[in-house]
Amino acid sequence: MREHVLLIGGGGREHAIARALEDSEADLYACAGNRNPGIARIASEFETLETTNPTAVVDYAEAVDATIAVIGPEAPLEAGVADELEAAGIYAFGPKEADARIETDKAFQRRFMEEEGIPGCPDFETFDDMEAACDFIDEYDGDLAIKPAGLTGGKGVKVIGDQVTAEEGKEYIRDADYDRIVLEERLVGEEFTVQAFVANGEFRTAPAVQDHKRAYEGDEGPNTGGMGSYSDATTHLPFMTEDDYEEAVSIIEATVDALDDYRGILYGQYMLTSEGPKVIEFNARFGDPEAMNTLPVLETDFLEILTAARDGEAPPELEFADQATVCKYAVPEGYPTDPEAGAKIKVDEESAGDALLYYASVEERSASGNQNSSSSDDVDERDDGIYTTTSRSFAVVGLADSITEAETIAEDALEVAGEEGLHMRHDIGKPDLVQQRIDHMNELRGE
């Protein structure tokens, strides 16, 4: 009997998951709040629904006889979708609501790390009294990172001494109307991510990736959900050592051991400091864009990973191609603070050259005027086209033997798209920026 896999979510990360399942022995179904045209072309059926509504997701899962569900974004995890799917007898590759708190509640995350003795935890304090938090900033000897406890889509963190002054940080706390915040020591170094496939008490890790959160070239501007990322043809990145990677993996091991029956992806975001990796945060799902670096080079059948998890087995040993990847996002002008929607996207898979194209948040318009139709047969993109919304639009990924070669492939694909109504960070993966990372770490290490 063929597996019926339900993919929940409609972003670039989920398009990468769909691609990873495209050639497997499974029938793919998908649901999301937005109709992703790339996923719709791969899936047997695509349903538009609110993925934070567990009842709606379970009803659709039962309607398509889903045997496994893959939950892409964090919001459905926080809403307990994995719990409700399990109650309906459908295995969900994604943590239950309680375990997803490792991402969805940053105050819980830090207390959990402290109580369980998980290494790499920075000094921190949590506050539900905002004036007390402001007093702490005045009294603290050093710079702090200000983190809302809940989900903010990667855009809520403010770092004193980098993005804001202490006075601006206090103003942000007072004006933002958060219920709880975490203040923690500012970590200085280079960020990187290691993603782990976790099931039945065991895990397997993917190569390290470096994301670029800032909106503009040279790491300037506000934080975003991620403007692009790169990985190398090895497990670690050029500014890292193999020991740095293994130390990050050991932190994941300690975390998996401390969690009860965690399953899905555990994403560790680290700051590589002069003292080694420190944990910036954990996420309970694939990163976006990091999934688009990891899944294209995964040579192990992703369906095999899912069925092993469902059947109570350890994840299989993972094989990855010895290739570097560079991912670059195209976003609407003004993103993330004042994005302008409505620009027509000119690029498609055929015109992207050797790059892979992943759609994220876009709007389809057909000649008949239909928008966001639930059936791919209802949309003829040649008649009218695909347009930007106010969120990230699409990503291109280059794969090659080196980061430099992969960057050239990705950049060529962006040139095909044009830049009218779009913004991209062209510096991601370029030799000068990669060398800056290396030089920075050498300086911090006194080398």
Disulfide bonds with the S-S distance in Angstrom:
none
